[in-house]
């Protein structure tokens, strides 16, 4: 009889542990996603700042115009 009760308790506890691990995994995934978005935004910000410092001749050499930079880097990072 004790074995049956212990098995039920173990099963209940293991499902509780699995549920808490699942919640923890969701939190980790959301945190990583937020980190990736912030990192992408920061990279785009740095690139836009670098492009803004280039002269018109330098931009022409790489095939861009000031309007291209404004259009591409004025969008929000989530788009």
N, C-alpha and C positions, 0 to 999 in steps of 0.2 A: 504494500500500500504506500509506503513511504517513497519508493522508487517512482511510482506513478505521479505523486504530488511533486516530487523533485523534478521530474521530467517536464511537467507542466510549468513549473516556476522557471526552469531553464529556458524553455521555449518562449515564455512570455518575456523574460529578460533579454533574450537574444533578439527578439523582434523589436524591443525598445532600443537596443543598441544599434540595430540596423537602421531604424528610423532616425536616430540622432546622427548616425554617420551620413545618412542621405541628406539631412539638413545641412550638415557641415560641408558636404561635397557641393551642395547648391551654393552655399556662401562662398566657398573657394572659387567656384566657376564664375560667379558674379563679380567677385573681386578681381579675378584675372581679366575678365572682359572690360571692367572699368579701367584697369591698368593699361590694357591694350589701346583703348580709345584715347586715354590721356597721353600715352606715348605717341600715338599717331598724330594727335593734335599738336604736340610739342615739335615733332619732326616737321610737320607742315609749316608751323610758325617759324622755325629756324630757316627753312628753305625760302619762305617768302621774304624774310628779312635779308637773307643773302642775295636773293634776286633783286630786291629793291636797291641794294647798294651798287649793282652793276650799272655801267654806263650804257647808253643807247647802242654804241658800237659793239660792246661785249654781248648785249642781248641779241643784236642782229647776227653776230657770229654763231650763236647757238640756235638761231631761228625763232626767237621769241620777240614779242613787243610788250610794252608796258600794259597794254589792254589785256593781253593773254595772262599776264601775271595777276592783274586785278580780278579777272574773271575766275581763274582757277583757284586762287588762294583767298578769295573773299567769301567762299562758301563755308558754312559751318562744318566742323570736323565730322559730324555724324552723317553727313551726306556723301 
